[in-house]
Structures are given as C-alpha cells and as structure tokens.
Amino acid sequence: MATSFAALAGFVVGALAILFYRNQIETPRRTASANESETGALPQGVASVLAVLPSSAVVLDAHDRVLRASSAARAFGLVKGDRLMAAELLALARQVRRDGEIRESEIDVAGHKFGQETTNFAVRVAPLGSHGQVLVLAEDQTERRRVEAVRRDFVANVSHELKTPVGALSLLAETIQDAADDPEAVTRFAGRMQLEAARLNYLVQDLITLSRIQGAEPIPTPGQVAIDEAVNDAIDHCNTKAAAKDITLVSGGTEGLRIWGDDELLVTALRNLIDNAVAYSPEHTRVVVSIRPAGDSVEISVSDQGIGIPEESLERIFERFFRVDAARSRVTGGTGLGLAIVKHVAVAHAGEVSVWSKEGSGSTFTLRLPAFGGTAIAVPPSIPLETAP
C-alpha cells in the first residue's frame, strides 16, 4: 500500500508541476507587483486536481499559511483554520521549501476521527511552483497497520497453540515407548494422547471454520434456515458434555422463525455458545437457549448461571485466542477461537452478537440475525422451507 501511495503521490506532484509549467507558458508577462499578488493564490487547475484526491491534501504558501486543504485533512485535525497543526509536517514543509527536495515520511497524529487515539500517516511533501508554495499529501494507514498487527499476532498465537498439543503428543509417545513393558502405564498415557489429539483436532477444525468466514465475504449458497432445527442440532452436539456436569440444556421461545443464511454455520455458532456456557458453568445448573422475534430480525440468546466475565474483559472476548481465564481454558480444552467464530458467523449473516455478563451471576450471549423475508414471523412446520414467505 505504501508503494501505491508513493506512485499516486508522484503522479499528483507530476500533474501539478505540468499545470505550473503550462501556466508559466500561457500567462502573459506581469509586473513585479502583480507577481507578488499572485503568490497567495493557487495556480489555475491545481484546486481541481486536489479536489479529486482520496488522500488528505494541503497547500501551504511561503508563510506557512494554508491556501487549500481537503475535507479529509480537516477531519483528521491536520488543519485548523489557515494553520497546519502537525509540527512534523510543518518542519518537513519548511525543509522542502528551502532545498526544493521532495521528502517522504511517516507521522502519528492525535486522533480526531472515530475516537482513534492516534492516526498514522504516510506523507509526501513536495515544492509547488516558484513562489514558496508547498504541497503536502497524507495517506491514513492506521487500518492497514492494525490489520498487519492482527495478522502477526494471529500467526504467533496459532504457532503457540499448535506447539502445545504437538509437543505433548511427542512426549507421551516417548513415554509409552519407554514404558512398553508396563500395560497399565501404556493405557494411561494412551488415554492422554487421545485427549491431546482431540484438542489438536478441535483447534484445526476451528481454524478451518474461521478461515472460511473471516474474510467478510457473503455466504456462497445461502438458503432458508429454520431456527428451531439449528438450535436442536446445536443442543444435540453439546448434550454429552453437559450431562457430564449434570447441566440441563433448555430451549424455548417463539417457534417457526427463519433466517436467510447457512444452517451449518449457524449450528456451529450456537454450538460454540452452548459449549462455552457449559464449560464456564458449575455443576447442577441450567443453560437456556431462547428464540424471539425482534422486528426485522431474530434474536437467539444463550444464558448460563456460570462464573461471569469481568467488565474489563467484555470488549476483548470476541478476539481470537483471547481467554478470560487461560488456566481454566486449558482444563476445559477450549481453543480460544469459539467466540471469534460466533462473531464472524454473525457478520457473515449481516447480523451481530452482543453479551451481557456479571461476575458470579452468569452471562447471556445474543445473536441478532436478519429474518427471512424482512420480518420475523412464525411459519408453521407444515410449510416447507422452499415455499415459506
């Protein structure tokens, strides 16, 4: 992206230089006093070029006053009134004015847009004509940097998460080899190998699911999805784990609601929510899955009576590999990807997921998905999916 910005900036600077040259050829010779009066105005055609630029663009006169600033430059706080507010940019502009050399750099500016703390810019500063005017182009690359950081963290986290079960399997295999004459030890360690292999399998499956949906691309083959069936399938997947802790899985609410989407992805999201509720709930409690219409959407809530989530962790729980309690996750066999998958499934369906939680009182996760047909109405089970309104 930095290369493309440099190419665009080079094109713009070149285009503006041509405009200046053309103005000098076509404009009649003026008196010295007339030339002085022109130094505070933009040459003909320059304003039109700047108006179509996607980047933040600023033109300074010989006295560092702003002659022209794009709306983006003002929105980011680079310009206020007729002053350039970024000290680093102002210093670059003065250097360019002194020696006529084009300069490139990166700067961080206090955020003025969408609540950002800082905004990172790739900047290019070039001389503009012979009257001391300077062109400043600044491209916001904050989002690109954030995506790169997320990608690096993801690769590092995947490497770490894969090392744990793979390393455990290697050690257990060596232990079994050394204890070949002890059938009891072989049986015990073989059981642990099965657990680690299952953990590795869950992690790989979650990574495959996440890679399938995290691109924010539309679902390739959407169809009508009966919410009741998806909820029942998800509960069936989780019954064994719930029974081991004597946790009762209950479903209720409005029957016959449908959405337009992918039934497999929806079951996966619900299964992750229910599994999460079971893992973080004490024995002999209940997990309730409820369905209700909400105007043009359908809401599916999963509530538990578990340990709850600290308030400071609520904003991060949908991040990949984030765990509120890492030690507990290792015990329960969680991969740290379940809630990230839920979030991306919601986005893929043009919906959203929210959470309410209080430590010691449990949590409620709610999926809100657009209803089939634009209105959440119950459809009798006798009406097949293909002909439902």
Secondary structure, DSSP 8 states (H G I E B T S, - for coil): -HHHHHHHHHHHHHHHHHHHHHHHHHS----HHHHHHHTTS--TTHHHHHHT-SSEEEEE-TTSBEEEE-HHHHHTTSEETTEE--HHHHHHHHHHHHH---EEEEEEEE--STT-SEEEEEEEEEEETTTTEEEEEEEE-HHHHHHHHHHHHHHHHHHHHHHHHHHHHHHHHHHHHHTTT-HHHHHHHHHHHHHHHHHHHHHHHHHHHHHHHTT----SS-EEEEHHHHHHHHHHHHHHHHHHTT-EEEEEE--S-EEEE-HHHHHHHHHHHHHHHHHTS-TT-EEEEEEEEETTEEEEEEE--S----GGGTTTTTSTT--SSHHHHHHHT--S-HHHHHHHHHHHTT-EEEEEEETTTEEEEEEEEEBGGGS-----TTS-GGG--
